[in-house]
Amino acid sequence: MARDGIDKHSGIRRGISLSFGSFESGLWFDSDKQEQEGRIEEYVRDHIKYTFGLKLSILWGKCLRPIPKFYKLGFWKGDIKYNPWRGGEYWFILRIPFVISPFISIALGNLGAYIGCKYIGVDPSHTGPERYGKWLKPGEASEDDRQPNMYLCPAFSIRMSRLI
C-alpha cells in the first residue's frame, strides 16, 4: 500500500496456485539451470521430452491489456506494425480496476499451452515509443525499474517448445 492509500501493485502478485510435474514447478516456461548454461539442445533431447506438468491458479488484481488490430491482415502475418507490445498499432486498451481470473498451464514434453490471465510487469524501460509508450497512461509504469507495477493480462498460447 502506498502512503497515499492507493495500492499500485508494485511488484506484488496476488493469487493462489497449485502446480505439479516432473520438472521444476511443472510449467512449460520454466527456466532450468542447464538451459541457462547453454546446453539447450542436449537438455531438451535428453530431459524435457519425458516431462509433464500442470499449473492451476486463481489470480486477482488490476487488468491492463492492449487489444491489437486483429482484424488487419498484417496482424496475422506477424507484422510488427500491429504488435502493441512492440510499439505497434492497437485497437483499444482494456483497463479493468479489479479482476479475478483463472490461469491454466499444461505441458507434456516440449509441447505446452496456457490460457487465462498472467502477470506482466511495467517499469520505466517500457515507456518508450518502441514498447508500451503509445498506450500507457501516466502512472501506469512504476518509477523504479527494479519494482515494476504488476497487471493481469488475458492471454493464451500453444507452444511447440518449453523454451522462451
C-alpha positions as CSV (number, residue, x, y, z in Angstrom):
1,M,0.0,0.0,0.0
2,A,1.4,3.4,-1.0
3,R,1.5,6.2,1.5
4,D,-1.4,8.0,-0.4
5,G,-3.6,4.9,0.2
6,I,-3.5,3.8,-3.4
7,D,-2.4,0.2,-4.0
8,K,-0.1,0.5,-7.0
9,H,0.5,-3.3,-7.2
10,S,4.3,-2.6,-7.4
11,G,6.0,-5.9,-7.7
12,I,3.1,-7.8,-5.9
13,R,1.4,-10.8,-7.4
14,R,-1.8,-11.9,-5.8
15,G,-3.3,-15.3,-6.1
16,I,-3.4,-19.0,-5.2
17,S,-1.6,-21.6,-7.2
18,L,-1.3,-25.4,-7.4
19,S,1.3,-27.0,-9.6
20,F,2.8,-30.4,-10.0
21,G,5.0,-32.0,-12.6
22,S,8.3,-33.8,-13.3
23,F,10.4,-30.7,-13.6
24,E,10.7,-27.5,-11.5
25,S,7.1,-26.4,-10.9
26,G,5.8,-28.3,-14.0
27,L,5.4,-25.4,-16.4
28,W,6.5,-25.3,-20.0
29,F,8.0,-21.9,-19.5
30,D,10.2,-22.7,-16.5
31,S,13.9,-21.8,-16.8
32,D,16.3,-24.6,-15.8
33,K,20.0,-24.1,-14.9
34,Q,21.1,-26.4,-17.8
35,E,19.2,-24.2,-20.2
36,Q,20.9,-21.1,-18.8
37,E,24.3,-22.7,-19.1
38,G,23.9,-23.1,-22.9
39,R,23.3,-26.8,-23.2
40,I,19.8,-26.3,-24.5
41,E,19.7,-28.9,-27.3
42,E,21.2,-31.7,-25.2
43,Y,18.9,-30.9,-22.3
44,V,15.7,-30.8,-24.5
45,R,16.6,-34.1,-26.2
46,D,17.6,-35.9,-23.0
47,H,15.3,-34.5,-20.3
48,I,12.3,-32.4,-21.4
49,K,10.8,-35.0,-23.8
50,Y,9.9,-37.2,-20.8
51,T,8.4,-34.4,-18.6
52,F,4.9,-33.3,-17.8
53,G,3.4,-30.5,-15.7
54,L,0.2,-28.8,-14.8
55,K,-0.5,-25.5,-13.0
56,L,-3.8,-24.1,-11.9
57,S,-4.1,-20.6,-10.4
58,I,-6.7,-18.1,-9.4
59,L,-5.3,-14.6,-9.6
60,W,-6.6,-11.2,-8.8
61,G,-5.6,-7.6,-9.4
62,K,-5.8,-4.8,-11.9
63,C,-6.0,-5.7,-15.6
64,L,-4.1,-3.9,-18.4
65,R,-4.1,-5.3,-22.0
66,P,-3.7,-3.6,-25.4
67,I,-6.1,-5.2,-27.9
68,P,-4.3,-5.5,-31.3
69,K,-6.0,-4.8,-34.6
70,F,-6.6,-8.5,-35.1
71,Y,-9.0,-7.6,-38.0
72,K,-6.0,-6.4,-40.1
73,L,-4.2,-9.0,-42.3
74,G,-0.8,-7.7,-41.2
75,F,-1.6,-8.8,-37.6
76,W,-2.0,-12.4,-38.8
77,K,1.2,-12.2,-40.9
78,G,3.2,-11.2,-37.8
79,D,3.9,-7.6,-39.0
80,I,5.4,-5.7,-36.1
81,K,3.3,-2.7,-37.1
82,Y,0.3,-4.4,-35.5
83,N,2.1,-5.6,-32.3
84,P,1.2,-3.1,-29.5
85,W,3.8,-4.7,-27.2
86,R,6.5,-3.6,-29.6
87,G,5.2,0.0,-30.3
88,G,2.7,-1.1,-33.0
89,E,-0.9,-0.1,-33.6
90,Y,-3.7,-1.1,-31.3
91,W,-7.4,-1.2,-31.5
92,F,-8.2,-0.2,-27.8
93,I,-6.8,-0.7,-24.3
94,L,-8.6,-3.0,-21.8
95,R,-8.3,-1.4,-18.4
96,I,-10.2,-3.0,-15.5
97,P,-9.6,-1.8,-11.9
98,F,-10.2,-5.3,-10.4
99,V,-10.5,-8.7,-11.9
100,I,-10.4,-12.3,-10.7
101,S,-9.1,-14.8,-13.3
102,P,-8.1,-18.4,-13.6
103,F,-4.8,-19.4,-15.2
104,I,-4.2,-22.9,-16.5
105,S,-0.9,-24.2,-17.9
106,I,-0.2,-27.7,-19.1
107,A,2.9,-29.3,-20.5
108,L,3.8,-32.7,-22.0
109,G,7.4,-32.9,-23.2
110,N,8.3,-29.9,-25.2
111,L,4.6,-29.1,-26.0
112,G,2.6,-26.8,-23.9
113,A,-0.4,-24.5,-23.6
114,Y,-1.8,-21.9,-21.3
115,I,-5.0,-19.8,-21.0
116,G,-6.1,-17.2,-18.5
117,C,-4.6,-14.0,-17.1
118,K,-0.9,-13.9,-16.3
119,Y,1.0,-11.1,-14.7
120,I,3.0,-8.5,-16.6
121,G,5.4,-6.0,-15.0
122,V,5.5,-2.4,-16.3
123,D,8.6,-0.3,-15.4
124,P,10.3,2.8,-16.9
125,S,12.0,0.7,-19.6
126,H,8.6,0.0,-21.2
127,T,7.5,3.7,-21.6
128,G,9.3,4.4,-24.9
129,P,7.5,4.5,-28.2
130,E,9.2,1.3,-29.3
131,R,7.4,-0.5,-26.4
132,Y,4.2,0.5,-24.5
133,G,4.7,4.2,-24.6
134,K,2.0,4.8,-27.2
135,W,-0.8,3.5,-24.9
136,L,0.4,3.7,-21.3
137,K,-1.2,6.4,-19.1
138,P,1.0,8.4,-16.7
139,G,1.5,6.5,-13.5
140,E,0.8,3.0,-15.0
141,A,4.6,2.3,-15.2
142,S,6.5,2.2,-11.9
143,E,9.1,4.8,-11.2
144,D,11.6,2.1,-10.2
145,D,12.8,-0.4,-12.8
146,R,13.6,-2.9,-10.0
147,Q,10.0,-3.0,-8.8
148,P,7.6,-2.9,-11.7
149,N,3.8,-2.3,-11.4
150,M,2.1,-5.6,-11.9
151,Y,-1.0,-6.1,-14.0
152,L,-3.1,-9.1,-15.0
153,C,-3.1,-9.6,-18.8
154,P,-5.5,-12.0,-20.5
155,A,-3.6,-14.4,-22.7
156,F,-3.5,-17.8,-24.3
157,S,-0.8,-19.7,-26.2
158,I,0.0,-23.1,-27.7
159,R,3.7,-23.8,-27.8
160,M,5.9,-26.3,-29.5
161,S,8.8,-25.8,-27.1
162,R,9.3,-25.1,-23.5
163,L,12.0,-22.6,-24.3
164,I,11.0,-18.9,-24.2
